[in-house]
């Protein structure tokens, strides 16, 4: 067992004595893939990937096809899940990288561990909590950032952690570590983040999966092998739940942090990551967005609409496709807390709403708008939008610096092909004002405790 502190061991023992073998509170497993496109599933008509275990998971649960994350890159997308609040509220505007990069983006050096946090709320309610896989709520470039146990986890093992290479878990260990935790905590309620490496670069395709797709061209072969490994890991987790008799008392969700990475003939075939080591590069990142335009870093649907499969036998309808319920990542915290029977803290201001009615197959209408912010390229044909809002069936993409706006009526144009801004100037005006009001509501001063001691050197 790694990274389980004596204090965490004591808490785990107390919880097991107090709760015993109670199964009234369900276990929750949140599987978050990395750069896994909406179209990288068999059930979403992938042209070359095979995902039999995820397809089976959807057949045993519900495929929510109108789910979006709250950013188009990794760290802010994950911040939304952890806090139930839009990442801009926490000064997480781009992925965590070097301190110099954070300074240029006006962001903190790590997510504030003192903020209201999903794993801490569940741990305080008696859940055993764990995080396995990618972290990236700081970065290896920031040596003095807090580790995951500061955020409410009893146990963790991860890569993209702050600190040296000795701290970094091998990506392939993610599913096995989660399975080990399940076996050790099967008699008490548990919450596990399983944050897969697939399909982020570097790619590490295994020979057994490469052989399975040897009929494909090189790029597709590598990518399909990587997807197949992630799919198999999900399957092993589901098999463990069935073996232990935990199926009916475990909510499992699979999703992705953003759309697929960009690729092309000029992309690199190899790359180096200071957390996970050398491997294959973005030349092999040929993930699919189905019919959506945009990819990672874009606020178009291809960058933020991602897979979302929920399975909980006897509680979530099996074999259902839900394209009507509008769900988003900040909804996960209030949803998980309601599932666990844990009230929201009185001083907590959620940006999300509980989607439990949608999970149970009932009508669900999200009353709150969804906001997006992207602080990246200024004038790119796909990543030009810096702000976005969805309110009801309207979605506005905006870049005030460029004086550019696009408006989509999503109930009639789900794939965002027809800009109707010129035909509905009153809607553009109203949603633009909503975006400005939202921006003005955000904090203006980041917490001083979220800056690295290396900032002074970086400025010099």
Secondary structure, 3 states (H helix, E strand, C coil): CCCCCHHHHHHHHHHHHHHCCCCCCCEEEEEEECCCCCCCCHHHCCCCCCCHHHHHHHHCCEEECCEECCCCCHHHHHHHHHHCCCHHHHCCCCCCCCHHHHHHCCCCCCCCCCCCCHHHHHHHCCCEEEEEEECCCCCCCCCCCCCHHHHCCCEEEEECCCCCHHHCCCHHHHHHHHHHHHHHCCCCCEEEEEECCCCCCCECCCHHHHHHCCCCCHHHHHHHHHHHHHHHHHHHHHHHHHHCCCHHHEEEEEEECCCCCCCCCCCCCEEEECCCEEEECHHHCCCCCCCCCCCCCCCCHHHHECCEEEECCCCCCCCEEECCCCEECCHHHHHHHHHHCCCCCCCCCCCCCCCHHHHCCCCCCCCCCEEEECCCCCCCCCCCCCEEEEECCEEEEEECCCCEEEEEECCCCCCCCCCCCCCCHHHHHHHHHHHHHHHHHCCCCCCHHHCCCCHHHHHC
